Amino acid sequence: MARQAQWMFTSTELGLPPVGSFTLTTPAVAPGSVRHARDISGSYGGAEFVYLQGIASTVEGDMVYYTEGSWTGNRLGTGANKRGACAVAMSANVAASYDWYQISGVATVNVNSAALSSSVYATGTAGRVDAAVLSAAKLDGAFFASAIGTYVVSSQALVMLSRPAANGNALVI
């Protein structure tokens, strides 16, 4: 059975849009803002989220990369210039819209394959990650916290995030 997180911000700040509930065409907070939240369903604990602008074709669970200053979540894939901080889309946040993206804690991510405790790699499929070793595609700060389809739907897995980054690394450590 799939576990659904119910994120609630721990801040007393007023006016924060909820995580993944809807996207806005005008930013509600400054892009790049980071906030901490807890899963009130009790399944996933605490997490951090960054507020980013979306890009076309993004779906909930996609792994994206972004750079400071642009604050746009580009769907992660393999290839040149696909480097930067990484996050997980919490909604189908498309171009010219804003929403929260998860950067720490346990996240539900779209995958091609997954193996418990293995490293996470970018794939040739935009937005999806994999457990298969691929040269220069390893994500630092991320590992699989479940196998594919365990606690989530069959095309997803749980990934433990600690402010992941795509740096072009290939080593399995």
C-alpha positions as CSV (number, residue, x, y, z in Angstrom):
1,M,0.0,0.0,0.0
2,A,1.4,3.4,-1.0
3,R,2.1,5.8,1.9
4,Q,1.1,9.4,1.2
5,A,3.0,12.1,3.1
6,Q,1.0,15.1,4.5
7,W,3.6,17.9,4.9
8,M,3.0,20.7,7.4
9,F,5.5,23.6,7.7
10,T,7.0,23.9,11.2
11,S,7.3,27.7,10.8
12,T,4.6,30.1,12.2
13,E,5.1,32.2,9.1
14,L,1.7,33.2,7.6
15,G,0.9,32.9,3.9
16,L,3.0,29.9,2.9
17,P,1.4,27.9,0.2
18,P,1.1,24.2,1.2
19,V,3.5,21.6,-0.2
20,G,2.3,20.1,-3.5
21,S,-1.3,21.2,-3.3
22,F,-1.2,23.8,-6.0
23,T,1.1,25.9,-8.2
24,L,1.0,29.6,-8.4
25,T,1.9,31.9,-11.4
26,T,3.1,34.6,-9.0
27,P,5.6,33.5,-6.4
28,A,4.1,33.5,-2.8
29,V,7.6,33.6,-1.3
30,A,11.0,34.5,-2.8
31,P,12.2,31.8,-5.2
32,G,15.1,29.9,-3.5
33,S,13.5,30.2,-0.1
34,V,13.9,27.0,2.1
35,R,11.4,25.9,4.7
36,H,11.3,22.9,7.1
37,A,8.2,20.7,7.3
38,R,7.0,17.5,9.1
39,D,4.9,14.7,7.8
40,I,1.8,14.7,10.0
41,S,0.8,11.2,8.7
42,G,3.8,9.9,10.7
43,S,5.4,8.0,7.8
44,Y,8.3,10.2,6.7
45,G,9.4,12.5,9.6
46,G,10.9,15.9,8.8
47,A,12.0,17.4,5.5
48,E,13.2,20.6,3.8
49,F,11.7,22.2,0.7
50,V,13.0,24.9,-1.7
51,Y,10.6,27.2,-3.6
52,L,11.3,27.0,-7.3
53,Q,9.8,27.9,-10.7
54,G,8.7,24.9,-12.8
55,I,9.5,23.9,-16.3
56,A,7.4,22.2,-19.0
57,S,6.5,18.5,-18.6
58,T,7.4,18.3,-14.9
59,V,5.4,15.7,-13.0
60,E,5.1,15.0,-9.3
61,G,8.1,12.9,-8.2
62,D,10.5,14.1,-10.9
63,M,14.1,14.7,-9.9
64,V,15.1,18.2,-11.0
65,Y,18.3,20.2,-10.9
66,Y,18.5,23.9,-10.3
67,T,21.1,26.7,-9.9
68,E,21.2,29.5,-7.5
69,G,19.9,32.7,-9.1
70,S,17.7,31.0,-11.8
71,W,15.7,29.1,-9.2
72,T,14.1,27.0,-12.0
73,G,13.6,23.2,-11.5
74,N,14.9,21.6,-14.7
75,R,14.1,17.9,-15.2
76,L,17.3,15.9,-14.4
77,G,18.8,13.6,-17.1
78,T,22.1,12.7,-18.4
79,G,24.3,14.9,-20.6
80,A,26.3,18.0,-20.6
81,N,25.4,20.9,-18.3
82,K,23.0,18.8,-16.2
83,R,24.7,19.8,-13.0
84,G,23.7,21.6,-9.8
85,A,21.6,21.2,-6.7
86,C,18.8,18.6,-7.0
87,A,15.3,18.4,-5.6
88,V,12.1,16.4,-6.1
89,A,9.0,18.0,-7.6
90,M,6.0,17.9,-5.2
91,S,3.5,18.6,-8.0
92,A,3.1,18.9,-11.8
93,N,4.7,22.3,-11.6
94,V,5.0,23.5,-15.2
95,A,6.7,26.5,-16.8
96,A,5.9,29.9,-15.3
97,S,4.5,28.4,-12.1
98,Y,6.0,28.1,-8.6
99,D,5.8,25.4,-6.0
100,W,7.9,23.6,-3.3
101,Y,10.5,20.9,-4.2
102,Q,11.9,18.5,-1.6
103,I,15.7,18.8,-0.8
104,S,16.0,16.7,2.4
105,G,14.3,13.8,4.1
106,V,12.5,10.8,2.6
107,A,11.0,11.6,-0.8
108,T,8.9,9.6,-3.3
109,V,10.8,9.7,-6.6
110,N,10.0,8.5,-10.1
111,V,12.5,5.7,-11.0
112,N,13.5,3.2,-13.7
113,S,14.9,0.9,-11.1
114,A,15.9,1.0,-7.4
115,A,17.7,-1.2,-4.8
116,L,17.6,-0.6,-1.1
117,S,20.6,1.4,0.2
118,S,22.1,1.8,-3.3
119,S,23.4,5.0,-4.8
120,V,21.2,7.2,-7.0
121,Y,22.0,8.0,-10.6
122,A,20.5,10.2,-13.3
123,T,19.1,8.4,-16.3
124,G,18.5,9.1,-20.0
125,T,14.8,9.6,-19.1
126,A,14.2,13.1,-17.9
127,G,13.1,13.4,-14.3
128,R,13.7,9.7,-13.5
129,V,16.6,8.2,-11.5
130,D,18.0,4.7,-11.3
131,A,20.2,2.4,-9.2
132,A,22.2,1.3,-12.3
133,V,25.7,2.7,-12.2
134,L,26.2,5.3,-15.0
135,S,29.4,7.1,-15.6
136,A,29.3,10.8,-14.4
137,A,25.7,10.5,-13.3
138,K,25.8,9.8,-9.6
139,L,23.9,12.1,-7.3
140,D,25.8,13.1,-4.1
141,G,23.6,13.3,-1.0
142,A,21.0,10.7,-2.1
143,F,20.5,7.0,-1.6
144,F,17.5,4.6,-2.1
145,A,15.5,4.0,1.1
146,S,13.3,1.4,-0.6
147,A,13.2,-0.9,-3.6
148,I,11.0,0.1,-6.5
149,G,7.3,-0.2,-5.6
150,T,7.9,-0.7,-1.9
151,Y,5.6,1.6,0.1
152,V,4.9,3.5,-3.1
153,V,3.5,2.8,-6.6
154,S,5.4,0.5,-9.0
155,S,7.2,3.3,-10.9
156,Q,8.5,5.0,-7.8
157,A,10.9,4.4,-4.8
158,L,11.7,6.2,-1.6
159,V,15.0,8.2,-1.7
160,M,16.7,9.7,1.3
161,L,17.8,13.2,0.4
162,S,20.4,15.3,2.1
163,R,20.6,18.3,-0.2
164,P,21.6,16.2,-3.2
165,A,23.7,17.5,-6.1
166,A,24.6,16.3,-9.6
167,N,28.3,16.9,-9.8
168,G,29.4,14.5,-12.6
169,N,30.7,12.0,-10.1
170,A,30.8,8.3,-11.0
171,L,32.3,6.5,-8.0
172,V,30.1,4.3,-5.8
173,I,31.1,5.1,-2.2
